[in-house]
Amino acid sequence: MLFPIAIEPGDTDHAYGVIVPDIPGCFSAGDTLDEAMSSAKEAIDLHLEGLDEDDAIIPTAGTVQAHSANPEYQGFIWAVVEVDITRYLGKATKINVTLPANLIRRIDDFVGAHPEYDSRSGFLARSALKELQQSA
């Protein structure tokens, strides 16, 4: 999932501050813009891990366009951080799914060419999350 981050510009005396608008209480910082973006991913992962441990709802990501219209973030730099949230959605449960053989072959070929999905199950989980997020 791509989480928008709002980065408050830093200067020689101040670090770049990062706010994750979709995750209340999730903040980060860095001495450089690159450090700020890198630390934002770590902050998001840690925050989502805590929500998972508390059995809280994992928030879905909004869009940069929607958040950048908020006057609270005027003058901020926008970026997105990709986070695989499937590990924070609870214990894996095995299910039996019936799909056409041609579709399974296409999924497997795609996963083989895109290792970020790890497996057929990873692809199906991320695809389902993407579809659910778009319909929310």
N, C-alpha and C positions, 0 to 999 in steps of 0.2 A: 504494500500500500504506500502511496506517495503522500507524505505528510508535509504540508506547507510550513515553512518556518519564516518568521519575521526577524530580520537581523538589524539591530540598531547599530548604525555605523560607529566605529571607534575612532580614536585618534592616538597621538603619541602618548597621551596620559590616561586613556580609557580603553578598556577591552571592548570588543564587539559583543553586544548582548543579544541573546537569542530567546525568542518566545515561540512556543508551539501552540498556536491558537486553539487547535482541536483537542489538546490535552491539558485541561486546567491544572495549573501548578507545575507544569513542565517548562523549565528554563535552563539555559546554558550560557556559556561565554567562551571567548577565545581571544588571544592577543592579535591574531590575524583573521581575515575572512575565512581562509581555509580551515584554520583551527576551530573557528566558531561553528562551521558546518559539520566538521568531524565530531566535535563534542556534542552537537545537537543529536546526532544519531545515537550516540552512547546514552544521552539523557532520555531519549524516547524509549530505547530498549529497557533501561532500568525502570522507568516509570510504568511501562506496560507490564514488566515482570512483577512489579509490586501490585498492580491492579489484578493480575492473574492470581497471585498468591492470596489476595483478599476476596477472590471470586466476584470481582466487580466487572462491570460491562466494559469491554474494550471499545474505545471511541472510534468512529469512522472518520476518515480524513475529508475535510472540505476542499475547496479549490482556492488557489492563489487569487483568482479573480474576485471571488466573494470576499475573502479576507482583506484584500488590498483596498477595497472600497470603504473599509472601516476607518474613520478619521483617526482613531487611536493609533493606527500604524502608519500615519503619514510620514514620509521621509525614510521609511525602513527599506531595506533591501530584501527581496524575496527569493527564496530558493525552495526546492523540495528535497526531502530525504526519503529514500526508499527503505521501508522496514517490512520484513516478512512477519506478519502478525499471526500466522497460523499456529506458531508454537505457544501463543498466548490465549488460544481459544479453547483450552481444556484438553483433557486426555483424548488421545486418538481412539476412535471407535471403528471397528471393522464392519463394513456393510457389504452387501451383495448388490452390485449394480449391473444391469444388462445394457450393453451398448452394441451397435452394429460393428462387425469385425473391421470394416474399412475405417470407421471412425477411430477405433482403438489403435489401428496401425498408424493412422495419421497423427494421433496424439503421441504415440511412442516415438515416431520419427521426429516430431517437434521437440519433445523432451530430450531426445538424443542430441539435437542441435543446440539446445538451450539448457545447459547444465544448472542454471539458477533455479530450475523447477525441481531438481533432485530426483523426482520419480513421477510416475503417472498420477499417483494420489496427490502429490504436491501440485501438479498442474491442475487437476480437477478442483482442489481446494482453493487455489488462488483464483482460478477462473470463476468459481462460484462466488467468492468474496467480491470480486470485481463487479460481477453482475448485480449482486445485492446492493453494493454501494451505489451503483448507477441508478438503481430503482428507488433508492431512499429519498 
